[in-house]
Amino acid sequence: MQINKLVINRLRNVSFGVLAIAFAFAMQIVLAPHAHATTYNLSPTPALGECNIYDAIDAINTSAISGGCEAGTGSNTINLSAGTYTFITTPNPVTFNGDLTINGAGATSTIIDGNSFSGLNYSPTNSNYTLTLSNLTMQNFTTSPATGVAIASFNGNLVASHLLIHDNTCTDEALPICALFVNDAEGTTQSVTFRDSAVYSNSATGLISAGNTNGSALNMNIINNTFYGNDGIILAFFNAVEGSTNTVNFVNNTVSHNNFPFEAGWLSLNFGAEVDTGISNVNVKNNIFDSNASGSTPNNCGPNSSTNGHVFTDGGNVSSDDTCNTFFTGTNDKNSTDPQLAAPAMINNTYILALNSGSPALDNGISGGLTPDNDQRGVTRPQGSSPDSGAYELEVATPGLPNTGNSALANMSSILGALAVGLIAFGGTVLARKSFKRK
């Protein structure tokens, strides 16, 4: 009996201690200063008087109530629930000085349909702010005559992930540079991160473009993406003024069956060379370039280099033709090699080209640095001795275990988790029996 009382007293003291710590932690959260921010949770079919995407942008720009939307303050977030959002007119430019996040419920669940209008023009006067786009499909946007941009123009930083970008058009003949995404760096070092996404069946001079003014610098990381069936240059740089430097890391991407205009290949350094005096350096690693062309001429790489631009290999690249011979000279670089890609398909909510089991891209990648820990669809890298080249990592089934479409590590985690639960339950049963016997 004395032992039971002692145990009860100790448990009571421990409980009071835990409650005191939890209360102190909760008070810290309540009393801590909060950053000013507004979150808009939108649906594709808002009821009359509810906040919609047009009023949300107006509320952000004016810091005032607009329609059913509360005033924007500081950094703002727009959460889009599942469904299709079809523009009925071009949305106003977002000009408010602050970070802006637009997040969907999933790339195949939340669809923004441009309906032949241009998209987001995010132009804060302070270029240190960041535009974040994630978990969205963006389709059927077309060129704005005023900007030459179909989807997004921004003066700041961009973080884009888990996007499906398809069937957008930017081919205004009056604008020699017409792009889906454009960043115009002004006066400061800015960054663009574009990853875990698919860009396919679009038409534009440049799919992702960037320019510099006032001696600024731009750092870009393009990682784990599929570019398929587009009519346009993958990366195009322009107006790189004297004293500016672009640095691009192009890692674990799959670039297949695209048509590149101007015989430029997938990359155009210092587009419009007569006005470009800055430097653009591009580091390529673990990519696949397959069956791309300029018109009827095979052209995976093309004449990418110029007096102000340089392409450097970090190894692990595979090209199906010989146009990358000058550039792909590093460890595990393979030229004139068929990567043996499967047909494009929607897998794990993204659009990707799988590797066939005999592909020379398997275990061909180089580890370390910016090599991602997962592939485009979220599967852990590496599955073999080294990561695979391209955006897809072929899963390796564990002998004796069913292949459920998850990685072997995930399967083992599930088994270990179930084993742990079983052991805990067994231990609890034993303790309960001992306690019952003592009574």
C-alpha positions as CSV (number, residue, x, y, z in Angstrom):
1,M,0.0,0.0,0.0
2,Q,2.9,2.4,0.9
3,I,4.5,1.6,-2.4
4,N,1.3,2.6,-4.3
5,K,1.1,5.9,-2.4
6,L,4.7,6.7,-3.2
7,V,4.1,6.0,-6.9
8,I,1.0,8.1,-6.9
9,N,2.8,11.1,-5.3
10,R,5.7,10.9,-7.7
11,L,3.3,10.8,-10.7
12,R,1.4,13.8,-9.3
13,N,4.7,15.8,-8.9
14,V,5.8,14.9,-12.5
15,S,2.3,15.9,-13.8
16,F,2.5,19.3,-12.1
17,G,6.0,19.8,-13.6
18,V,4.8,19.0,-17.1
19,L,1.8,21.3,-16.8
20,A,4.0,24.1,-15.5
21,I,6.4,23.7,-18.5
22,A,3.5,23.5,-21.0
23,F,1.9,26.6,-19.4
24,A,5.2,28.6,-19.6
25,F,5.6,27.6,-23.3
26,A,2.1,28.5,-24.1
27,M,2.5,32.0,-22.5
28,Q,5.7,32.5,-24.5
29,I,3.7,31.9,-27.7
30,V,0.9,34.2,-26.7
31,L,3.1,37.0,-25.5
32,A,5.7,36.8,-28.2
33,P,5.5,39.6,-30.9
34,H,3.8,38.4,-34.1
35,A,4.7,39.3,-37.6
36,H,2.0,41.2,-39.4
37,A,0.5,38.9,-42.1
38,T,-2.8,38.2,-43.7
39,T,-3.9,34.8,-44.9
40,Y,-6.7,34.4,-47.5
41,N,-8.4,31.0,-47.7
42,L,-10.2,30.9,-51.1
43,S,-12.4,28.5,-52.9
44,P,-13.0,28.3,-56.6
45,T,-16.8,29.1,-56.2
46,P,-17.1,31.7,-53.4
47,A,-20.5,32.7,-52.2
48,L,-21.8,36.2,-52.8
49,G,-19.8,38.5,-50.5
50,E,-17.0,36.0,-49.8
51,C,-13.4,36.8,-50.5
52,N,-12.3,36.0,-54.1
53,I,-8.9,36.1,-55.8
54,Y,-9.5,39.5,-57.4
55,D,-10.5,41.2,-54.1
56,A,-7.6,39.4,-52.3
57,I,-5.1,41.0,-54.7
58,D,-6.7,44.4,-54.3
59,A,-6.7,44.0,-50.5
60,I,-3.0,43.2,-50.5
61,N,-2.1,46.1,-52.8
62,T,-4.2,48.7,-50.9
63,S,-3.8,47.4,-47.3
64,A,-7.5,47.9,-47.1
65,I,-10.7,45.8,-47.0
66,S,-11.8,44.9,-50.5
67,G,-15.1,43.1,-51.1
68,G,-15.2,40.2,-48.7
69,C,-11.4,40.2,-48.1
70,E,-9.7,41.7,-45.0
71,A,-6.9,44.2,-45.5
72,G,-3.5,42.9,-46.5
73,T,-0.7,43.5,-43.9
74,G,3.0,42.7,-44.3
75,S,3.6,39.3,-45.9
76,N,0.5,37.7,-47.3
77,T,-0.6,34.2,-48.1
78,I,-3.3,33.0,-50.5
79,N,-4.4,29.4,-49.9
80,L,-6.4,27.9,-52.8
81,S,-8.5,24.9,-52.0
82,A,-9.0,22.1,-54.5
83,G,-10.8,23.0,-57.7
84,T,-10.4,25.0,-60.9
85,Y,-10.0,28.8,-60.7
86,T,-10.8,30.3,-64.1
87,F,-9.9,33.9,-64.7
88,I,-12.6,36.0,-66.3
89,T,-10.3,39.0,-66.7
90,T,-6.6,39.7,-66.2
91,P,-5.9,40.1,-62.5
92,N,-4.4,43.4,-61.3
93,P,-0.6,43.4,-60.8
94,V,0.5,42.7,-57.2
95,T,2.6,45.7,-56.3
96,F,2.5,45.6,-52.5
97,N,5.8,45.5,-50.7
98,G,5.9,42.2,-48.9
99,D,6.4,38.5,-49.3
100,L,3.6,36.7,-51.2
101,T,2.8,33.0,-51.0
102,I,0.2,31.3,-53.3
103,N,-0.3,27.7,-52.2
104,G,-2.7,25.1,-53.6
105,A,-4.0,21.8,-52.2
106,G,-1.9,19.8,-54.7
107,A,-0.6,20.2,-58.3
108,T,-3.3,17.9,-59.7
109,S,-6.0,19.2,-57.3
110,T,-5.8,23.0,-57.5
111,I,-5.9,24.3,-61.1
112,I,-5.5,28.0,-62.1
113,D,-6.9,28.4,-65.7
114,G,-5.7,31.6,-67.3
115,N,-8.5,31.4,-69.9
116,S,-6.3,33.2,-72.4
117,F,-5.4,36.0,-70.0
118,S,-2.0,36.8,-68.6
119,G,-1.2,35.8,-65.1
120,L,0.6,37.2,-62.0
121,N,2.6,40.3,-62.2
122,Y,4.4,40.7,-58.8
123,S,6.4,43.8,-58.7
124,P,7.4,45.1,-55.3
125,T,9.6,48.1,-55.3
126,N,11.8,46.4,-52.7
127,S,13.5,43.5,-54.5
128,N,14.3,41.6,-51.3
129,Y,10.8,40.2,-51.1
130,T,9.9,36.7,-52.2
131,L,7.1,35.2,-54.3
132,T,6.4,31.6,-53.4
133,L,4.2,29.3,-55.7
134,S,3.5,25.7,-54.8
135,N,1.2,22.8,-55.3
136,L,-0.6,24.3,-58.3
137,T,-1.4,23.7,-62.0
138,M,-1.2,26.8,-64.1
139,Q,-2.6,26.4,-67.6
140,N,-4.0,28.3,-70.6
141,F,-2.3,31.6,-69.9
142,T,-1.3,33.8,-72.8
143,T,0.9,36.9,-73.4
144,S,0.2,40.2,-71.9
145,P,1.1,42.8,-74.6
146,A,2.3,45.2,-71.8
147,T,4.7,42.8,-70.2
148,G,5.6,40.0,-72.6
149,V,4.9,37.5,-69.8
150,A,2.3,34.8,-69.7
151,I,2.4,33.5,-66.1
152,A,4.6,35.4,-63.7
153,S,6.7,38.5,-63.7
154,F,8.5,39.5,-60.5
155,N,11.1,41.9,-59.2
156,G,12.4,39.9,-56.2
157,N,13.0,36.3,-55.3
158,L,11.0,33.3,-56.6
159,V,10.5,29.9,-54.9
160,A,8.5,27.6,-57.1
161,S,7.8,23.9,-56.3
162,H,5.4,21.1,-57.1
163,L,3.9,22.9,-60.1
164,L,2.4,21.6,-63.3
165,I,2.8,24.3,-66.0
166,H,1.3,23.4,-69.4
167,D,-0.5,24.7,-72.5
168,N,0.5,28.3,-72.0
169,T,1.4,30.5,-74.9
170,C,3.8,33.5,-75.1
171,T,4.6,34.2,-78.7
172,D,3.9,37.9,-79.2
173,E,5.7,38.8,-82.5
174,A,6.1,42.4,-81.3
175,L,8.1,41.2,-78.3
176,P,11.3,39.4,-79.2
177,I,11.6,38.1,-75.6
178,C,8.4,36.5,-74.5
179,A,8.4,34.1,-71.5
180,L,6.3,32.2,-69.1
181,F,8.3,33.3,-66.0
182,V,10.5,36.4,-66.0
183,N,12.6,37.8,-63.2
184,D,14.1,41.3,-63.6
185,A,16.8,41.8,-60.9
186,E,17.3,45.4,-59.9
187,G,20.3,46.5,-57.9
188,T,20.6,43.6,-55.4
189,T,21.5,39.9,-55.4
190,Q,18.3,37.9,-56.1
191,S,17.5,34.2,-56.2
192,V,15.2,31.9,-58.2
193,T,14.5,28.4,-57.0
194,F,12.4,26.2,-59.4
195,R,12.1,22.5,-58.5
196,D,10.0,19.4,-58.4
197,S,7.8,20.6,-61.2
198,A,6.8,19.8,-64.8
199,V,6.8,22.3,-67.6
200,Y,5.2,20.8,-70.8
201,S,3.4,21.6,-74.0
202,N,4.0,25.4,-73.7
203,S,5.1,27.8,-76.4
204,A,7.4,30.8,-75.5
205,T,10.7,32.4,-76.5
206,G,12.0,31.4,-73.0
207,L,10.3,29.2,-70.4
208,I,12.3,30.7,-67.5
209,S,14.0,34.0,-68.3
210,A,16.0,36.5,-66.3
211,G,17.5,39.9,-66.8
212,N,19.7,42.3,-64.8
213,T,19.7,46.0,-64.3
214,N,21.9,48.3,-62.2
215,G,24.7,45.8,-61.8
216,S,22.6,43.3,-59.9
217,A,23.3,39.6,-59.6
218,L,21.0,36.6,-60.0
219,N,21.4,33.1,-58.5
220,M,19.2,30.3,-59.9
221,N,18.7,26.7,-58.8
222,I,16.7,24.6,-61.3
223,I,16.4,21.2,-59.7
224,N,14.3,18.0,-60.2
225,N,12.1,19.3,-63.1
226,T,10.8,17.8,-66.3
227,F,10.7,19.9,-69.5
228,Y,8.8,18.1,-72.2
229,G,7.2,18.9,-75.5
230,N,7.7,22.7,-75.3
231,D,8.4,25.1,-78.1
232,G,10.9,27.5,-76.5
233,I,14.3,27.9,-74.8
234,I,14.4,26.4,-71.3
235,L,16.6,29.2,-69.8
236,A,17.1,32.6,-71.5
237,F,19.1,35.5,-70.0
238,F,19.0,39.1,-71.3
239,N,20.3,42.6,-70.5
240,A,23.0,41.4,-68.2
241,V,24.6,44.8,-67.7
242,E,28.3,45.3,-67.1
243,G,29.3,44.2,-63.6
244,S,26.5,41.8,-63.1
245,T,26.8,38.0,-62.8
246,N,24.3,35.3,-63.2
247,T,25.0,31.9,-61.6
248,V,22.7,29.0,-62.5
249,N,22.8,25.5,-61.1
250,F,20.9,23.1,-63.4
251,V,20.7,19.8,-61.5
252,N,18.7,16.5,-62.0
253,N,16.4,17.7,-64.7
254,T,14.9,15.8,-67.6
255,V,14.7,17.8,-70.9
256,S,13.0,15.8,-73.6
257,H,11.3,16.3,-77.0
258,N,11.4,20.1,-76.9
259,N,11.8,22.4,-80.0
260,F,14.4,25.1,-79.4
261,P,14.0,28.3,-81.6
262,F,17.0,30.2,-83.1
263,E,19.1,27.0,-83.0
264,A,20.1,28.1,-79.5
265,G,19.7,24.8,-77.7
266,W,18.1,24.6,-74.3
267,L,20.1,27.5,-72.9
268,S,20.7,31.0,-74.3
269,L,23.3,33.0,-72.4
270,N,23.1,36.8,-72.7
271,F,20.1,36.8,-75.2
272,G,20.5,39.8,-77.4
273,A,24.4,39.9,-77.2
274,E,24.7,43.4,-78.6
275,V,23.5,44.9,-75.3
276,D,24.7,42.2,-72.9
277,T,28.1,42.7,-71.1
278,G,27.5,40.8,-67.9
279,I,28.6,37.2,-67.2
280,S,26.4,34.1,-66.9
281,N,27.8,30.9,-65.6
282,V,25.8,27.7,-65.7
283,N,26.7,24.6,-63.8
284,V,25.0,21.4,-65.2
285,K,24.9,18.1,-63.2
286,N,23.0,14.8,-63.4
287,N,20.6,16.0,-66.2
288,I,19.1,14.1,-69.2
289,F,18.8,15.7,-72.6
290,D,16.8,13.5,-75.0
291,S,15.5,14.0,-78.5
292,N,15.4,17.8,-78.5
293,A,15.6,19.6,-81.8
294,S,15.7,23.0,-83.6
295,G,13.1,22.4,-86.3
296,S,14.1,19.1,-87.9
297,T,17.8,19.3,-86.7
298,P,18.7,17.3,-83.5
299,N,19.9,19.8,-81.0
300,N,20.1,19.0,-77.3
301,C,22.7,21.7,-76.4
302,G,23.4,23.9,-79.4
303,P,25.8,26.9,-79.3
304,N,25.2,27.8,-75.6
305,S,28.5,29.5,-74.8
306,S,29.4,33.1,-75.7
307,T,32.2,35.5,-74.8
308,N,30.2,36.5,-71.7
309,G,28.9,33.1,-70.7
310,H,30.2,29.8,-69.7
311,V,28.8,26.3,-69.2
312,F,30.5,24.0,-66.7
313,T,29.8,20.3,-66.1
314,D,29.7,18.8,-62.7
315,G,29.2,15.3,-64.3
316,G,26.4,12.8,-64.5
317,N,24.8,14.2,-67.6
318,V,23.3,12.1,-70.4
319,S,22.7,13.5,-74.0
320,S,21.0,11.4,-76.7
321,D,23.0,13.3,-79.5
322,D,26.5,14.7,-80.0
323,T,25.6,18.4,-79.7
324,C,26.7,18.4,-76.0
325,N,30.1,17.0,-76.7
326,T,31.8,20.3,-76.0
327,F,30.2,20.7,-72.6
328,F,29.7,17.2,-71.2
329,T,33.2,16.1,-70.6
330,G,33.1,15.3,-66.8
331,T,32.7,12.2,-64.7
332,N,29.8,10.0,-65.9
333,D,28.9,12.4,-68.7
334,K,27.5,10.4,-71.6
335,N,27.1,11.8,-75.1
336,S,25.3,10.1,-78.1
337,T,23.6,7.8,-75.5
338,D,19.9,6.9,-75.5
339,P,18.7,7.4,-71.9
340,Q,15.8,4.9,-72.5
341,L,13.0,7.0,-71.1
342,A,9.4,5.8,-70.8
343,A,6.5,7.8,-72.2
344,P,5.5,10.8,-70.1
345,A,2.9,9.9,-67.5
346,M,1.3,11.4,-64.4
347,I,2.9,9.6,-61.4
348,N,2.5,10.7,-57.7
349,N,0.7,13.8,-58.8
350,T,3.4,15.1,-61.2
351,Y,4.1,14.7,-64.9
352,I,7.4,12.8,-65.4
353,L,9.3,10.5,-67.7
354,A,10.3,7.3,-65.9
355,L,13.6,5.4,-66.6
356,N,13.4,2.0,-68.0
357,S,15.2,-0.8,-66.1
358,G,18.1,-0.9,-68.6
359,S,18.7,2.9,-68.8
360,P,22.3,4.1,-68.8
361,A,21.1,6.9,-66.6
362,L,20.6,4.5,-63.6
363,D,23.2,5.1,-60.8
364,N,24.9,7.6,-63.2
365,G,24.5,10.7,-61.1
366,I,27.0,12.4,-58.9
367,S,26.2,12.7,-55.2
368,G,26.8,15.7,-53.0
369,G,26.4,19.4,-53.6
370,L,23.0,20.4,-54.8
371,T,22.0,16.8,-55.7
372,P,18.5,16.5,-54.2
373,D,17.6,13.9,-51.6
374,N,14.4,13.0,-53.4
375,D,13.3,12.9,-57.0
376,Q,10.6,15.0,-58.6
377,R,7.8,12.8,-57.3
378,G,9.3,12.5,-53.8
379,V,11.1,9.2,-53.9
380,T,14.3,9.0,-51.9
381,R,17.6,9.3,-53.7
382,P,19.7,7.2,-54.2
383,Q,17.9,3.9,-54.5
384,G,21.1,2.2,-55.8
385,S,24.8,2.9,-55.4
386,S,24.5,6.5,-56.7
387,P,21.6,8.8,-57.7
388,D,20.1,8.4,-61.2
389,S,20.5,11.1,-63.7
390,G,17.4,13.1,-64.5
391,A,14.3,14.0,-62.5
392,Y,13.2,10.4,-61.9
393,E,14.8,7.9,-59.5
394,L,14.0,4.3,-60.3
395,E,12.8,2.5,-57.2
396,V,14.6,-0.6,-56.1
397,A,12.3,-3.3,-54.7
398,T,13.5,-5.0,-51.5
399,P,13.8,-8.9,-52.0
400,G,10.9,-10.6,-50.1
401,L,8.9,-7.4,-49.7
402,P,5.9,-6.3,-51.9
403,N,6.6,-3.3,-54.2
404,T,3.8,-0.9,-53.3
405,G,5.1,2.0,-55.3
406,N,6.9,3.4,-52.3
407,S,10.7,3.3,-51.7
408,A,12.3,0.3,-50.1
409,L,13.1,2.6,-47.1
410,A,9.5,3.6,-46.8
411,N,8.4,-0.1,-46.8
412,M,11.0,-0.9,-44.1
413,S,9.8,2.0,-42.0
414,S,6.3,0.7,-42.2
415,I,7.4,-2.7,-41.1
416,L,9.5,-1.3,-38.2
417,G,6.7,0.9,-37.2
418,A,4.2,-2.0,-37.0
419,L,6.8,-4.0,-35.1
420,A,7.3,-1.2,-32.6
421,V,3.5,-0.8,-32.0
422,G,3.3,-4.6,-31.4
423,L,6.1,-4.6,-28.9
424,I,4.6,-1.6,-27.0
425,A,1.2,-3.3,-26.9
426,F,2.8,-6.6,-25.7
427,G,4.8,-4.7,-23.0
428,G,1.6,-2.9,-21.8
429,T,-0.2,-6.2,-21.5
430,V,2.6,-7.7,-19.4
431,L,2.7,-4.7,-17.1
432,A,-1.1,-4.8,-16.7
433,R,-1.0,-8.5,-15.8
434,K,1.8,-7.9,-13.2
435,S,-0.2,-5.0,-11.7
436,F,-3.3,-7.1,-11.5
437,K,-1.5,-9.9,-9.7
438,R,-0.1,-7.5,-7.1
439,K,-3.5,-6.3,-6.3
